[in-house]
């Protein structure tokens, strides 16, 4: 009886171990593919984040922008800049964060507009 119980436990551990190893390999492959995709599109964005000291997500949160459209960025920037003006009782610190966020989002919009141009140039060359 103990012999059979030990065999069942060993076989169960082998099955679980193989399944875990397979899942780990699949997750690793998916992670590598995602990292490569982000790396291609995100190299310029990461450089901009390190230069401005603000991530894209942080800038979007500050200006309350979900899509990177220049009109929406400008509208929210103007509103937040005026509301946080020191003369109307606002905070200079928050106003400066708003300015930095706009600069960061403007850089990202510029990067995104350059990428399709570069891709179209590469397609015409090949």
C-alpha positions as CSV (number, residue, x, y, z in Angstrom):
1,X,0.0,0.0,0.0
2,X,2.7,2.5,0.9
3,X,4.6,1.5,-2.3
4,X,1.6,2.4,-4.5
5,X,1.1,5.7,-2.6
6,X,4.7,6.6,-3.1
7,X,4.4,5.8,-6.9
8,X,1.3,8.0,-7.2
9,X,3.0,10.9,-5.4
10,X,6.1,10.6,-7.6
11,X,4.1,10.4,-10.8
12,X,2.0,13.3,-9.8
13,X,5.1,15.4,-9.0
14,X,6.5,14.5,-12.5
15,X,3.3,15.6,-14.2
16,X,3.2,18.8,-12.3
17,X,6.9,19.4,-12.9
18,X,6.6,19.0,-16.6
19,X,3.5,21.2,-16.8
20,X,5.3,23.9,-14.8
21,X,8.4,23.7,-17.0
22,X,6.3,24.0,-20.2
23,X,4.3,26.9,-18.8
24,X,7.6,28.6,-17.8
25,X,9.0,28.1,-21.3
26,X,5.9,29.6,-22.9
27,X,5.9,32.6,-20.5
28,X,9.6,33.2,-21.2
29,X,9.0,33.1,-25.0
30,X,6.0,35.5,-24.6
31,X,8.1,37.8,-22.4
32,X,10.9,37.9,-24.9
33,X,8.6,38.7,-27.8
34,X,6.9,41.5,-25.8
35,X,10.3,42.9,-24.8
36,X,11.5,43.0,-28.4
37,X,8.3,44.7,-29.6
38,X,8.7,47.3,-26.8
39,X,12.3,47.7,-27.5
40,X,11.8,48.6,-31.2
41,X,9.2,51.3,-30.4
42,X,10.3,52.3,-27.0
43,X,14.0,53.1,-27.5
44,X,13.4,56.8,-28.3
45,X,10.6,57.0,-25.7
46,X,12.8,55.6,-23.0
47,X,15.5,58.1,-23.9
48,X,13.0,60.9,-23.7
49,X,11.8,59.7,-20.3
50,X,15.4,59.7,-19.0
51,X,16.1,63.2,-20.4
52,X,12.9,64.8,-19.1
53,X,12.8,62.9,-15.9
54,X,9.1,62.0,-16.4
55,X,7.6,58.9,-17.7
56,X,4.9,58.9,-20.4
57,X,2.3,57.5,-18.0
58,X,3.1,60.2,-15.4
59,X,2.8,63.0,-18.0
60,X,-0.6,61.5,-19.1
61,X,-1.8,61.4,-15.6
62,X,-0.8,65.0,-14.9
63,X,-2.5,66.4,-17.9
64,X,-5.4,63.9,-17.7
65,X,-4.9,62.7,-21.3
66,X,-5.7,59.2,-22.4
67,X,-4.9,59.6,-26.1
68,X,-1.9,61.6,-27.5
69,X,-3.7,64.1,-29.6
70,X,-2.1,67.5,-29.8
71,X,-5.4,69.3,-29.4
72,X,-6.4,67.5,-26.2
73,X,-2.9,68.0,-24.8
74,X,-3.0,71.7,-25.5
75,X,-6.5,72.2,-24.2
76,X,-5.7,70.4,-20.9
77,X,-2.4,72.1,-20.6
78,X,-3.9,75.6,-21.0
79,X,-6.6,74.9,-18.4
80,X,-4.2,73.4,-15.8
81,X,-1.6,76.1,-16.4
82,X,-4.2,78.9,-15.8
83,X,-5.8,77.2,-12.8
84,X,-2.4,76.7,-11.1
85,X,-1.2,80.3,-11.8
86,X,0.4,81.7,-8.6
87,X,-1.6,85.0,-9.0
88,X,-4.9,83.1,-8.6
89,X,-3.7,81.1,-5.6
90,X,-2.2,78.2,-7.5
91,X,1.0,76.3,-6.9
92,X,4.2,77.1,-8.9
93,X,5.3,73.5,-8.3
94,X,2.2,72.0,-9.9
95,X,2.4,74.6,-12.7
96,X,5.9,73.5,-13.4
97,X,4.9,69.8,-13.4
98,X,2.2,70.7,-15.9
99,X,4.8,72.4,-18.2
100,X,7.1,69.4,-17.9
101,X,4.3,67.0,-18.6
102,X,3.3,68.9,-21.8
103,X,6.9,68.9,-22.9
104,X,7.1,65.1,-22.4
105,X,3.9,64.5,-24.3
106,X,4.9,66.8,-27.1
107,X,8.2,64.8,-27.4
108,X,6.2,61.5,-27.5
109,X,3.8,62.9,-30.2
110,X,6.9,63.9,-32.2
111,X,8.4,60.4,-31.9
112,X,5.1,58.8,-33.0
113,X,4.8,61.0,-36.0
114,X,8.5,60.3,-37.0
115,X,8.0,56.5,-36.8
116,X,5.5,56.1,-39.7
117,X,7.7,58.4,-41.8
118,X,10.8,56.2,-41.2
119,X,8.8,53.0,-41.9
120,X,7.5,54.4,-45.2
121,X,11.0,55.4,-46.2
122,X,12.2,51.9,-45.4
123,X,9.4,50.3,-47.4
124,X,10.2,52.5,-50.4
125,X,13.9,51.6,-50.2
126,X,13.3,47.9,-50.3
